[in-house]
Amino acid sequence: MSDDILLEMAASDGKRKLIRIPLRLLGTDGPEVIRRLKAAGVSIAPGADDLVLMCLTDQVSRLSS
């Protein structure tokens, strides 16, 4: 298994953008994960940070099993 999660998103100009997040951050530093996603241009609704982290964690656990 890789040490990173690689997310693909569509940028506002229509181009695909890849975001690489270290898996260790997902389990230990949720606020840093959210900061990196937002810095990459991902829109997260106010108050939805925990939900986003939960969905990412769930997706990683499904892929690793």
DAKA-V935849 format. One record per run of one state. SS is the DSSP state (A for helix, B for strand, O for the rest). FROM is the first residue (numbers start at 1). LEN is the number of residues. If there is no record, write none. Layout:
ss,from,len
SS,FROM,LEN
SS,FROM,LEN
This chain:
ss,from,len
O,1,3
B,4,7
O,11,5
B,16,7
A,23,6
O,29,1
A,30,10
O,40,9
A,49,16
O,65,1
